[in-house]
Amino acid sequence: MERTSIRLGGVELGSSIMNASGPRSAERGEIFELGAVHGGALVFKSCNVAGLEAPDNLKNRGVEHFAAIARELTARGKKVIGSVVGATEDEFIAVATTLDRAGVSIVELNLADDYVAKSVAPFASFERLKSLLGRVRGETSCVLAVKVPPNAPFEPRAIADLFKATRIAIVVCANDLPKDLEIDIAAATVTGKPRVLSQTHAYFRESENLLDVVAVGGINTGRDAYIAHLTGAKASQVGSALIKEGAGALGRIDRELDSMLAERGHQSVSEIVGQLRFSES
Ligand SMILES: Cc1cc2nc3c(=O)[nH]c(=O)nc-3n(C[C@H](O)[C@H](O)[C@H](O)COP(=O)(O)O)c2cc1C
């Protein structure tokens, strides 16, 4: 087993590093390029039923485009994560079921985007969120993930409990650590009183290991990924570094993470997940 491989939502992945939905994940060529250079999961850009020309950040060719790519990739043994947006609950269900039938391992519901907040408004009430998740769960058989907004109006504990109840296995969270975080990587300690350091950390603490947490945001190096793992992430998603550096960023970050694990005598990245402690001196 490779040191950076991990089980996420029960799915075996070749690496805990993957691309974030969006950058380099909309067109067939760029998705295949990612797959050629990296053994981890491939995350698709968010898609809706018919495709979108606007907003700019959600431009996509529609779910059938991604379903065709998913069929090709899964036939080659690749692990694919489809990402869903929609303007209605019905659209979410239509997109999720199409991706599920095309063979993706995981469907990620993108509830973090403004487009979704302004249409479906899944966080407008707890009942609304429960209804959406319950309906998607009822219609799909794949593993489900939810990308949560940074400013969700409910406590992480309440959301984590709802996810458990509706069999959502994975929560994709912001890796919004403070810039001035004083961390001793070798000792896996942070200076100061025990506190919540990021959304990733909050969901890790509140979900009591019943949810797998994925960190997204600011993962540019193996060190960033290592710290995200210490705060509870089982996997990390890479966005901006892919735009700046190209597909090779995933392999570089994976190799840097692998070296850091090896230097500290770890056989598997799972040994460091959630291991961060606080030192009050
Ligand atoms: C150009 C661009 C397009 C994006 N498109 C999507 C998308 O379709 N779905 C999604 O969930 N997130 C999307 N995102 C957000 C990324 O997945 C990620 O959360 C964000 O870039 C933070 O990670 P980073 O700091 O590594 O860039 C997009 C980001 C960028 C920069």
The ligand as an SDF file (V2000), in Angstrom:
LIG
                    3D

 31 33  0  0  0  0  0  0  0  0999 V2000
  -11.7980   28.8150  -11.5860 C   0  0  0  0  0  0  0  0  0  0  0  0
  -12.4640   28.0990  -10.4460 C   0  0  0  0  0  0  0  0  0  0  0  0
  -13.5980   27.3410  -10.7000 C   0  0  0  0  0  0  0  0  0  0  0  0
  -14.2170   26.6660   -9.6400 C   0  0  0  0  0  0  0  0  0  0  0  0
  -15.3150   25.8960   -9.9010 N   0  0  0  0  0  0  0  0  0  0  0  0
  -15.8810   25.1690   -8.9020 C   0  0  0  0  0  0  0  0  0  0  0  0
  -16.9310   24.2570   -9.1570 C   0  0  0  0  0  0  0  0  0  0  0  0
  -17.3920   24.0870  -10.2930 O   0  0  0  0  0  0  0  0  0  0  0  0
  -17.4350   23.5660   -8.0990 N   0  0  0  0  0  0  0  0  0  0  0  0
  -16.9510   23.6810   -6.8280 C   0  0  0  0  0  0  0  0  0  0  0  0
  -17.4410   22.9980   -5.9000 O   0  0  0  0  0  0  0  0  0  0  0  0
  -15.9380   24.5400   -6.5560 N   0  0  0  0  0  0  0  0  0  0  0  0
  -15.3900   25.2610   -7.5490 C   0  0  0  0  0  0  0  0  0  0  0  0
  -14.3280   26.0750   -7.2820 N   0  0  0  0  0  0  0  0  0  0  0  0
  -13.8030   26.1540   -5.9060 C   0  0  0  0  0  0  0  0  0  0  0  0
  -12.6640   25.1430   -5.7060 C   0  0  0  0  0  0  0  0  0  0  0  0
  -13.1560   23.8110   -5.7890 O   0  0  0  0  0  0  0  0  0  0  0  0
  -11.9840   25.3450   -4.3470 C   0  0  0  0  0  0  0  0  0  0  0  0
  -12.9670   25.1820   -3.3290 O   0  0  0  0  0  0  0  0  0  0  0  0
  -11.3360   26.7210   -4.1990 C   0  0  0  0  0  0  0  0  0  0  0  0
  -10.6140   27.0700   -5.3740 O   0  0  0  0  0  0  0  0  0  0  0  0
  -10.4000   26.7800   -2.9880 C   0  0  0  0  0  0  0  0  0  0  0  0
   -9.2850   25.9630   -3.1490 O   0  0  0  0  0  0  0  0  0  0  0  0
   -7.8140   26.5840   -3.5350 P   0  0  0  0  0  0  0  0  0  0  0  0
   -7.4470   27.5200   -2.4100 O   0  0  0  0  0  0  0  0  0  0  0  0
   -6.9030   25.3870   -3.6270 O   0  0  0  0  0  0  0  0  0  0  0  0
   -7.9820   27.3020   -4.8330 O   0  0  0  0  0  0  0  0  0  0  0  0
  -13.7080   26.7760   -8.3310 C   0  0  0  0  0  0  0  0  0  0  0  0
  -12.5640   27.5570   -8.0960 C   0  0  0  0  0  0  0  0  0  0  0  0
  -11.9390   28.1990   -9.1390 C   0  0  0  0  0  0  0  0  0  0  0  0
  -10.7030   29.0100   -8.8480 C   0  0  0  0  0  0  0  0  0  0  0  0
  1  2  1  0
  2  3  1  0
  2 30  2  0
  3  4  2  0
  4  5  1  0
  4 28  1  0
  5  6  2  0
  6  7  1  0
  6 13  1  0
  7  8  2  0
  7  9  1  0
  9 10  1  0
 10 11  2  0
 10 12  1  0
 12 13  2  0
 13 14  1  0
 14 15  1  0
 14 28  1  0
 15 16  1  0
 16 17  1  0
 16 18  1  0
 18 19  1  0
 18 20  1  0
 20 21  1  0
 20 22  1  0
 22 23  1  0
 23 24  1  0
 24 25  2  0
 24 26  1  0
 24 27  1  0
 28 29  2  0
 29 30  1  0
 30 31  1  0
M  END
$$$$
